[in-house]
Amino acid sequence: MDIRSPHTIKSFGFFNRFMLLGLCALIIWMPIPLGSNRIWSLAILELCIVLLGVVHIGYCIKQNALLLRYHWQKYALIPIGLMLVYLCLQLLNWIPVINTVDGYQTAQQLLKTFCYGVFILLLSQYCQSSQAIRWLLIAIILSGCLQAFYGTLLNLLQLDVSPVFGYSDGDRARGSFVYQNHFANYLALCLSIAFGWLLSELKTSKKEFDLRAMIIDLLSTLFSRKLILRLAIVIMVIGLILSRSRMGNAGFFTALGVVSLLSMFIYRRPPTLFKPLVLSIFILDLLIVGSIFGVDKLKQRLDDTSFSSETRDEVVMDSLPIIQEHLFTGTGGGSFYTVFPQYQPQFYSGFYDHAHNEYIQFVVEYGIVMTAILGLWVLYAFWLACRTMYLRNNKLYKGVAFGCAMAIVHMLLHISVDFNLQSPSNTLLFLTILTLCWLVRYLPADTHKIAR
């Protein structure tokens, strides 16, 4: 029973919307300044998160409210809390075997992880209604469309340097990112969420063929958000293809196929147009739209891929001795850049400040135990998404769960050959998706009535 006065409930609703809009604005902003992957742009992002966290704490103290409303929020934050404790132990060196070879980089990782934890806390606290989740989805898809449009425009104009930051894009779309694979990964995550939301808009009831009803459904679709979502998917697929990212593209379409096949066994009543929608992504977007915007160049890059021409596999192999020596404790958060040159037997054709394999880099820096904890956290979020698709009757939550499952599969594939979790904007978007897995699993279907 809610014993708060009408004035308190009204102020709570206003504050809730203010915080939600702040979080949505951050999601749209975070990829714009070079993926927040420069010291100055990361500092802006961290400052905004900390300020929102301070506002949240101040409001809770003033209103005598709880920092967290539900028990499941605490469980969702446990891995981040363990990560913070472990980074502190590496910095303080209280336990001889747990230390770092680069205190500055580990301190930076500690600050980033703290901000990531605050961001998850705020998301889980202020996205506690179906309407709030829709606003969050709009922010994610809008961010992806802006990046795709900007990257596509620069690629088609073939400018020598980008007009804002002066970076050369070459023949690959990068959006406002420095690295095209981070751009491709970001778009793939946004695409997954867009597809999941579009799936939730499809009808699940089967009807006999009725021409009049079919025409009415078609007209209603043309003037509904389904068409907008479908156009958003096309825009982002164009950007994804123009990135020429091999695993970015292969990972997305593989994730779509795998999760679609899996959902056929999970969904108790799949949407009637589910299969045609999936096929349209492959046929319309990949083949037709892709042929217009150069999918043949992407195919050529895939054909030209060989281990003899790639040095990423050598970086992985040369990192194994580091893992053998520091298997359980790691060398310190963010220390790969410092420790790897000491084990590098020869210079490669390029400079590697990351392992181009997040599994290897996490084990090098944090050890096998902490990496396993974080991995189980991600897999549990995937399990929550699957359980949501099976158990819940709310179409929006089931669709979002599908998109989250797609995003997780894509990320697990893509980070095997790249370092997408080293980009703050990609990491925050992925953490947003993991938080959505918890939200759509545990939120009551009618919580939006409370926050009005």
PyMOL commands that set and color helices and strands:
alter all, ss='L'
color gray80, all
select helices_A, chain A and resi 6-29+34-36+39-63+71-92+103-126+130-157+180-200+211-222+225-242+246-266+274-292+295-304+312-325+336-343+358-391+395-414+420-422+424-442+447-449
alter helices_A, ss='H'
color red, helices_A
deselect
rebuild
show_as cartoon
